[in-house]
Amino acid sequence: MKIVIAGAGIGGLTAGAALLGKGFDVTILEQAKALGEIGAGVQLSPNATRVLYRLGVGERLEGLACEPPGKRVRLWNTGQTWPLFDLGAASREVYGYPYLTVHRADLHQALVDAVRAFSADAIRLNEKVEGIVQKGGKVEVQTTSGGVYEADLLIGADGVHSRVRRALFGPDEPVYSGVMAWRGVIDIEKLPEHMRTLYGTNWVGPGAHVIHYPLRGHNLVNFVGAVERDGWQVESWSERGTIDECLADFKGWHEDVRAMISAIDVPYKWALMIREPMTRWTSGRATLLGDACHPTLPFLAQGAGMALEDGYLIARCLARYDNDLPRALGRYEALRLDRTSRIVRGAAANTTRFHNPALAHAEGAAEYVDREWSEERVKERYNWLFEYNVDTVEV
């Protein structure tokens, strides 16, 4: 089977490596002129790292990633701290694989190398999808540079603004969530000694929250600050903001949070948009994966994990039903629709949990955090995510 994948992001590369490993003929079209990823971190829970180890990428990432011993919740103004869950050795023992925090560029390069180890020229750069035609049992992909690629299957892994999704199902209708986010990467040497923690941390407060965790051998810190506000609805990861504007959004917050903001080289800001989960991803000989079909708010840290799972499982389904494409794609959708929709809705629900008005005052906050982040509630929200096994689900 000849397969074209639109998009050389995390999901497209994962699918490419998994499919090439099973003997498929794969071409990956990437609109960028050069491969690279944005300067930001990503959290990979054990359901996601399982995929990377199965693709032979996990061991390489260990030297570049961090393995936090756990995560903590801190209160926005006092800094009061509660444990969220243990990671490190506990993650490996309970789930079989580590919880890693990694720079997106490092993850991306490791997946590029995995694809090229199978096929040196599988990735074609400067090839932006312009049109899709399905006829005669084939799918034809036309690119803006004039390229024409014929395949048995097209996989749209071209992100939240997917041109493949638009061609198959028409334009989507994103709605502003009321929350915008700041991001930045910080040199840990710019932070006071007491802030150079190995732990991942969720700061929670009324109308806003902050997440930070270490990257690259604890030499960097990834910062994300989400705040409820109007006036910014640009859904882009490359829009620059200013330190002063970011500080203003976190006025009154703990000095540790404000110290991190002040240490960011360039703060970027983006609007967080909500899209209802799609009810189907496939049309004829074309289907979707990753952010192209289930874009999510980042508040369960599962965006990359879903793309990794998608890419691995579509390869399993296509290998299992290699002579019956409709059945393979039907099984892929059936495996993924409920799980990804649940994640999308769970991430949206965390906005309310992280930003609850009860967090405004220390007295009410302690009771609220003790309840919402009790061991029972945490297990309820996260165990089903982390336990997912891409090797044992029935295809």
WOMO-V396237 format. One record per pair of residues at least 24 apart in sequence whose C-alpha atoms are under 6 Angstrom apart, sorted by the first residue. I is the first residue (numbers start at 1). J is the second residue. Records with the same first field share a line. If there is no record, write none. Layout:
# WOMO-V396237
I=J ; J
This chain:
# WOMO-V396237
2=151 ; 152
3=151 ; 152 ; 153 ; 154
4=28 ; 154
5=154 ; 155
6=156 ; 157 ; 158
7=157 ; 158
11=290 ; 307 ; 308 ; 311
12=157
13=111
14=308 ; 311
15=311 ; 312
17=115
18=312 ; 315
19=315
27=122
28=122 ; 123
29=124 ; 127
30=125 ; 127
31=126 ; 127 ; 128
32=126
33=125 ; 126
37=105
40=103 ; 104
41=102 ; 103 ; 104 ; 222
42=101 ; 102 ; 104
43=101
44=99 ; 100
45=99
46=97 ; 98 ; 99 ; 386
47=386 ; 388
48=305
50=97
64=216
65=101 ; 102 ; 216
66=100 ; 101 ; 215 ; 217
67=100
68=198 ; 199
70=199
71=199 ; 200 ; 201
72=201
73=201 ; 202 ; 203
74=203
75=203 ; 204
76=203 ; 204 ; 205 ; 253 ; 254
77=253 ; 254
102=215
153=285 ; 286
154=286
155=286 ; 287 ; 288
156=288
157=289 ; 292
158=292
159=291 ; 292
160=291 ; 292
162=292
174=273 ; 274 ; 275
175=273 ; 274
176=273
177=272 ; 273 ; 274
178=228 ; 229
179=227 ; 228 ; 229 ; 272
180=226 ; 227 ; 270 ; 271 ; 272
181=225 ; 226 ; 269 ; 270
182=224 ; 225 ; 268 ; 269
183=223 ; 224 ; 267 ; 268
184=223 ; 264 ; 267
185=221 ; 222
186=220 ; 221 ; 264
187=220
188=219 ; 220
204=354
205=355 ; 359
206=355 ; 356 ; 357 ; 359 ; 360
207=355
208=355
233=271
234=270 ; 271
235=270 ; 271
236=270
237=270
239=268 ; 269
240=268
241=267 ; 268
277=341
296=344
297=347
299=347
300=347
317=395
